[in-house]
Amino acid sequence: MTVVQGGVSTDGITKPDTLEAVILDVGHGNCAILREGDTCVIVDAKSDKLLYQELIDSGVRRIEHLVLSHADTDHIAGALRLLPNTDFEIGTVWVNSDSAKDSMKWDELLRLLTRLRREDRFRVRMGISDLEDWELSLKRILIDVLHPTLSDIGHGTGKKGKVRPEITTNGMSVVLRVLMDGQPALLLPGDLDTAGLHQMLGRTKPVTAHVLVYPHHGGHSGEAQEGDFARSLCSAVQPEVILFSMGRSAFRNPLPEVVAEIANSFSHARIACTQLSPNCHAGAPPAGPPLHLLTPAAGHSENQCCAGTVRISVTADGEISVVPHSDEHQSWIRSNVSDPMCISKPQLPRQRSS
């Protein structure tokens, strides 16, 4: 007998009506899977093993689009093993050029894309801008590109010149707004920086979303006052859930001033981190895996998860559901985390004098 759990049957076949967005706990990095039945759109790929496990477990066989938001290793490394994998059919790979990125992983990816395109394995679009007109969309998942602009792509990354602005690797990050069954469910901003945010908010496209995956893992945005960046972004997006996709051991993210601004100015919003920040809990992580965790998750084996992997769906009455649920997640935090920034309402730091 076939039993259906979470839209996936026990025989490994995905229900045709399955609709969800999965934000994988990949540690310091990003990976989102926008799944509709047995096909999906993937945005960034830090970890190939976790991504492979999630795709196989959910019955996905067709990757309609793979979008790599920008050239940083923590967003592209998993693609190096995913792309040659013949277990999945891939439609189009989308990526923007980056003349400033001089890394081995970026060069390896470009060479791999060239070879596999010559073998006619998939299409490659070297250029994705806010003029794409929903080209990334599936049937029930609509995806709008909010950033960068065609002008950004034309100028490329580099220092300010006579006519061109300075564009950083982060400033070139692709920003996607995801609607699920018509509901503005998710905003995926990659590592969007201050310049990119101001540019995006100066245009007319809507940016509101129920869940915001916070840019740059809650790290530095290029704004002198990080609280200002957080306030501008969250005021525009108006999220109910703000998620930091971050690793416990890589950097001390999210920044306390970012969480403080959100906790004080957007007190209605739920704050969650995929892994347990050292700013919230120093020393060894709590013993025993939290019962609220979903798998796969990079932090699961060493008890480094906080929210872990997050799944977003639309209920029968049109509401956005985010799992793990807030009550069970925050109950675990109160019992196990020594100084949780998301609950303790940290004080805003003093503004630095100009």
Secondary structure per residue as TSV (DSSP state, phi and psi in degrees):
chain	resnum	aa	ss	phi	psi
A	1	M	-	360.0	139.0
A	2	T	-	-92.9	126.0
A	3	V	-	-113.1	135.6
A	4	V	E	-100.1	128.0
A	5	Q	E	-131.2	118.8
A	6	G	T	61.7	29.0
A	7	G	T	86.1	-4.3
A	8	V	E	-117.9	125.5
A	9	S	E	-79.6	158.5
A	10	T	T	-68.7	-14.0
A	11	D	T	-90.8	9.7
A	12	G	S	85.9	4.1
A	13	I	-	-97.1	126.7
A	14	T	B	-76.8	136.5
A	15	K	-	-61.6	140.4
A	16	P	T	-60.4	-27.1
A	17	D	T	-94.6	7.1
A	18	T	-	-61.0	130.8
A	19	L	E	-143.3	116.9
A	20	E	E	-162.4	158.7
A	21	A	E	-114.3	132.4
A	22	V	E	-117.4	121.7
A	23	I	E	-101.1	103.6
A	24	L	-	-73.3	138.0
A	25	D	B	-75.2	104.0
A	26	V	-	-114.1	16.3
A	27	G	S	74.6	-144.0
A	28	H	S	-74.6	100.9
A	29	G	S	159.8	-170.4
A	30	N	-	-139.6	144.9
A	31	C	-	-163.1	120.4
A	32	A	E	-123.1	137.9
A	33	I	E	-118.2	120.3
A	34	L	E	-105.1	103.3
A	35	R	E	-110.8	133.2
A	36	E	E	-135.1	105.2
A	37	G	T	63.2	-128.5
A	38	D	T	-101.0	18.5
A	39	T	E	-126.9	164.0
A	40	C	E	-159.0	168.1
A	41	V	E	-117.1	131.6
A	42	I	E	-110.2	132.8
A	43	V	E	-117.0	109.4
A	44	D	-	69.2	153.6
A	45	A	-	-151.1	90.9
A	46	K	S	-80.1	-45.9
A	47	S	-	-118.5	116.7
A	48	D	H	-72.7	-34.2
A	49	K	H	-67.0	-47.7
A	50	L	H	-65.2	-41.0
A	51	L	H	-63.5	-45.1
A	52	Y	H	-59.9	-45.6
A	53	Q	H	-60.8	-44.3
A	54	E	H	-63.7	-42.6
A	55	L	H	-65.0	-44.7
A	56	I	H	-65.8	-46.2
A	57	D	H	-62.4	-32.7
A	58	S	H	-90.8	-2.3
A	59	G	T	81.1	14.3
A	60	V	-	-75.5	132.9
A	61	R	-	-124.9	-14.5
A	62	R	E	-122.4	120.4
A	63	I	E	-101.4	101.2
A	64	E	E	-65.3	-43.9
A	65	H	E	-139.7	138.2
A	66	L	E	-116.2	115.7
A	67	V	E	-108.5	121.5
A	68	L	E	-104.9	110.9
A	69	S	-	-63.8	-35.1
A	70	H	S	-166.1	-178.3
A	71	A	S	-88.4	5.2
A	72	D	-	-68.4	144.0
A	73	T	H	-58.7	-36.3
A	74	D	H	-73.6	3.3
A	75	H	H	-118.2	-13.7
A	76	I	H	-123.0	-15.1
A	77	A	T	-57.9	-40.2
A	78	G	T	-67.0	-23.7
A	79	A	H	-66.9	-24.5
A	80	L	H	-64.4	-28.3
A	81	R	H	-103.8	-23.0
A	82	L	H	-70.1	-44.4
A	83	L	T	-60.5	-42.1
A	84	P	T	-78.0	-6.7
A	85	N	-	-72.2	117.7
A	86	T	T	-81.9	1.4
A	87	D	T	-70.3	-17.6
A	88	F	S	-126.2	141.2
A	89	E	E	-90.8	130.4
A	90	I	E	-116.6	132.5
A	91	G	E	-84.0	-69.1
A	92	T	E	-137.2	137.8
A	93	V	E	-105.2	127.6
A	94	W	E	-112.6	130.3
A	95	V	E	-156.8	148.4
A	96	N	-	-103.4	146.4
A	97	S	-	-67.4	158.6
A	98	D	-	-151.1	97.6
A	99	S	T	-72.5	-14.6
A	100	A	T	-90.1	-13.6
A	101	K	-	-89.4	107.4
A	102	D	-	-114.1	65.8
A	103	S	-	-119.5	154.2
A	104	M	H	-64.2	-39.2
A	105	K	H	-65.2	-41.6
A	106	W	H	-64.9	-43.4
A	107	D	H	-65.3	-40.4
A	108	E	H	-62.7	-40.6
A	109	L	H	-63.3	-44.9
A	110	L	H	-62.9	-39.5
A	111	R	H	-67.3	-38.4
A	112	L	H	-66.2	-43.2
A	113	L	H	-59.9	-41.2
A	114	T	H	-61.7	-47.3
A	115	R	H	-65.3	-46.1
A	116	L	H	-71.4	-29.7
A	117	R	H	-68.3	-39.3
A	118	R	H	-62.9	-29.4
A	119	E	T	-83.3	1.8
A	120	D	T	62.2	36.5
A	121	R	S	-78.1	-30.6
A	122	F	S	-166.7	172.4
A	123	R	E	-90.7	155.9
A	124	V	E	-127.3	128.7
A	125	R	E	-111.9	106.6
A	126	M	E	-92.1	75.0
A	127	G	-	151.5	111.4
A	128	I	-	-134.1	122.5
A	129	S	-	-133.2	179.6
A	130	D	T	-73.4	5.2
A	131	L	T	-100.4	12.4
A	132	E	S	-72.4	-17.3
A	133	D	T	57.7	52.9
A	134	W	T	66.3	21.6
A	135	E	T	-66.2	-17.7
A	136	L	T	-86.5	-4.2
A	137	S	-	-73.3	153.7
A	138	L	-	-101.2	-155.8
A	139	K	S	-78.4	-48.3
A	140	R	S	-107.3	-6.1
A	141	I	E	-111.6	112.9
A	142	L	E	-102.6	133.5
A	143	I	E	-127.0	119.1
A	144	D	E	-107.3	133.9
A	145	V	E	-89.6	119.9
A	146	L	E	-98.2	-21.5
A	147	H	E	-163.5	149.0
A	148	P	-	-85.8	-177.9
A	149	T	-	-90.8	165.9
A	150	L	H	-62.4	-34.0
A	151	S	H	-64.1	-40.7
A	152	D	H	-58.7	-46.2
A	153	I	H	-64.4	-40.1
A	154	G	H	-64.4	-42.4
A	155	H	H	-75.2	-38.0
A	156	G	-	75.0	175.1
A	157	T	S	-72.2	149.0
A	158	G	B	153.8	176.4
A	159	K	-	-76.4	160.5
A	160	K	-	-62.1	136.2
A	161	G	-	-120.2	-156.5
A	162	K	S	-66.8	-39.9
A	163	V	S	-121.4	-17.3
A	164	R	-	-98.3	147.3
A	165	P	-	-80.4	165.7
A	166	E	-	-75.6	130.3
A	167	I	B	-127.3	118.6
A	168	T	-	-90.7	169.7
A	169	T	T	-56.9	-44.7
A	170	N	G	-66.7	-36.4
A	171	G	G	-65.4	-18.9
A	172	M	G	-88.9	-1.5
A	173	S	-	-54.6	134.4
A	174	V	-	-73.1	131.6
A	175	V	E	-113.9	126.1
A	176	L	E	-121.2	136.6
A	177	R	E	-109.2	126.3
A	178	V	E	-113.6	124.8
A	179	L	E	-108.4	132.3
A	180	M	E	-118.4	118.2
A	181	D	T	50.8	39.9
A	182	G	T	84.2	-8.0
A	183	Q	E	-91.2	130.9
A	184	P	E	-71.2	92.7
A	185	A	E	-90.0	-36.7
A	186	L	E	-152.6	140.0
A	187	L	E	-120.1	124.2
A	188	L	E	-114.8	101.4
A	189	P	-	-100.6	9.2
A	190	G	T	56.6	-128.8
A	191	D	T	-111.0	38.5
A	192	L	-	-46.3	133.5
A	193	D	-	-105.6	-176.3
A	194	T	H	-61.3	-45.3
A	195	A	H	-61.6	-43.1
A	196	G	H	-65.5	-38.8
A	197	L	H	-63.1	-47.8
A	198	H	H	-60.6	-39.2
A	199	Q	H	-64.9	-45.2
A	200	M	H	-64.3	-41.5
A	201	L	H	-74.8	-13.3
A	202	G	T	-82.1	-2.4
A	203	R	S	-104.4	-180.0
A	204	T	S	-98.4	-5.6
A	205	K	S	-68.4	139.4
A	206	P	-	-68.1	145.8
A	207	V	-	-123.9	0.2
A	208	T	-	-64.9	147.1
A	209	A	-	-161.7	151.1
A	210	H	S	-69.3	-41.3
A	211	V	E	-118.8	129.7
A	212	L	E	-112.8	119.5
A	213	V	E	-84.9	109.7
A	214	Y	-	-65.0	138.3
A	215	P	G	-63.1	149.7
A	216	H	G	55.8	30.2
A	217	H	G	61.4	22.2
A	218	G	G	82.2	12.6
A	219	G	-	-91.1	-160.2
A	220	H	-	-71.6	133.9
A	221	S	-	-101.3	-10.8
A	222	G	S	99.4	-7.1
A	223	E	-	-82.6	137.9
A	224	A	S	-60.0	-39.1
A	225	Q	S	-113.4	106.7
A	226	E	H	-62.9	-28.0
A	227	G	H	-63.4	-32.5
A	228	D	H	-65.2	-41.8
A	229	F	H	-63.0	-46.4
A	230	A	H	-60.6	-42.2
A	231	R	H	-66.2	-43.9
A	232	S	H	-63.5	-45.1
A	233	L	H	-65.5	-49.8
A	234	C	H	-70.5	-30.9
A	235	S	H	-63.6	-35.8
A	236	A	H	-77.9	-43.6
A	237	V	H	-79.7	-32.1
A	238	Q	-	53.0	53.0
A	239	P	-	-77.7	151.1
A	240	E	S	-89.0	-25.2
A	241	V	E	-132.1	131.4
A	242	I	E	-118.6	116.1
A	243	L	E	-112.3	130.6
A	244	F	E	-103.8	115.2
A	245	S	-	-89.8	101.6
A	246	M	-	-150.2	162.3
A	247	G	-	-106.4	148.9
A	248	R	T	-69.1	-33.1
A	249	S	T	-106.7	-11.5
A	250	A	T	-76.7	-55.1
A	251	F	S	-139.3	164.5
A	252	R	-	-88.0	64.8
A	253	N	-	-104.9	158.3
A	254	P	S	-73.5	155.8
A	255	L	-	-61.9	136.7
A	256	P	H	-56.6	-36.9
A	257	E	H	-68.6	-28.1
A	258	V	H	-69.3	-49.7
A	259	V	H	-64.1	-37.9
A	260	A	H	-61.4	-44.8
A	261	E	H	-62.1	-44.6
A	262	I	H	-65.5	-45.7
A	263	A	H	-63.8	-33.8
A	264	N	H	-88.3	-36.0
A	265	S	H	-95.0	-20.1
A	266	F	-	-132.0	59.3
A	267	S	T	-64.2	-20.0
A	268	H	T	-75.4	-20.0
A	269	A	S	-83.1	141.3
A	270	R	E	-81.2	131.4
A	271	I	E	-107.1	131.5
A	272	A	E	-144.8	145.3
A	273	C	E	-118.5	141.6
A	274	T	S	-63.6	-41.3
A	275	Q	B	-120.0	163.3
A	276	L	-	-76.8	115.4
A	277	S	-	-70.2	139.0
A	278	P	T	-64.7	-17.4
A	279	N	T	-71.8	-19.2
A	280	C	T	-101.0	-28.4
A	281	H	-	-152.7	104.4
A	282	A	-	-83.2	162.5
A	283	G	S	77.0	-156.1
A	284	A	S	-68.1	143.1
A	285	P	-	-67.9	161.9
A	286	P	-	-57.5	147.2
A	287	A	S	-75.2	140.2
A	288	G	S	82.7	135.9
A	289	P	-	-69.5	138.5
A	290	P	-	-61.2	143.4
A	291	L	T	-72.8	-18.6
A	292	H	T	-81.2	-7.4
A	293	L	-	-69.7	144.1
A	294	L	-	-103.8	157.5
A	295	T	S	-123.1	159.0
A	296	P	S	-76.4	155.6
A	297	A	B	-154.6	133.4
A	298	A	T	-63.4	-33.3
A	299	G	T	-88.8	1.5
A	300	H	T	-66.5	-45.5
A	301	S	T	-66.8	-29.6
A	302	E	T	-110.2	19.5
A	303	N	T	57.2	37.1
A	304	Q	-	-98.3	-1.3
A	305	C	B	-73.8	153.6
A	306	C	S	-114.7	-83.9
A	307	A	S	-78.2	-28.6
A	308	G	-	72.6	-150.3
A	309	T	S	-69.6	138.3
A	310	V	E	-119.1	135.3
A	311	R	E	-117.7	133.5
A	312	I	E	-121.1	130.9
A	313	S	E	-145.1	174.2
A	314	V	E	-112.9	125.8
A	315	T	-	-75.7	172.0
A	316	A	T	-61.7	-28.0
A	317	D	T	-94.7	14.5
A	318	G	S	85.1	11.3
A	319	E	-	-89.8	152.3
A	320	I	E	-86.0	125.8
A	321	S	E	-107.4	132.4
A	322	V	E	-122.4	121.5
A	323	V	E	-122.7	133.2
A	324	P	S	-64.6	144.6
A	325	H	-	-68.9	152.8
A	326	S	H	-61.6	-42.9
A	327	D	H	-61.3	-49.6
A	328	E	H	-71.4	-33.7
A	329	H	H	-66.8	-48.5
A	330	Q	H	-70.7	-28.7
A	331	S	H	-62.3	-42.0
A	332	W	H	-65.1	-41.5
A	333	I	H	-59.6	-47.5
A	334	R	H	-62.5	-30.0
A	335	S	H	-88.3	-21.0
A	336	N	H	-126.6	-17.6
A	337	V	-	-104.5	129.6
A	338	S	S	-70.0	-41.0
A	339	D	S	-144.3	67.1
A	340	P	-	-69.4	118.7
A	341	M	H	-65.8	-30.8
A	342	C	H	-72.5	-17.8
A	343	I	H	-112.8	-32.1
A	344	S	H	-79.6	-0.8
A	345	K	-	51.9	65.4
A	346	P	-	-59.6	149.5
A	347	Q	-	-74.8	142.5
A	348	L	-	-65.4	136.1
A	349	P	-	-68.3	156.9
A	350	R	-	-62.5	139.7
A	351	Q	-	-70.6	133.4
A	352	R	-	-71.7	141.3
A	353	S	-	-70.9	145.2
A	354	S	-	-81.5	360.0
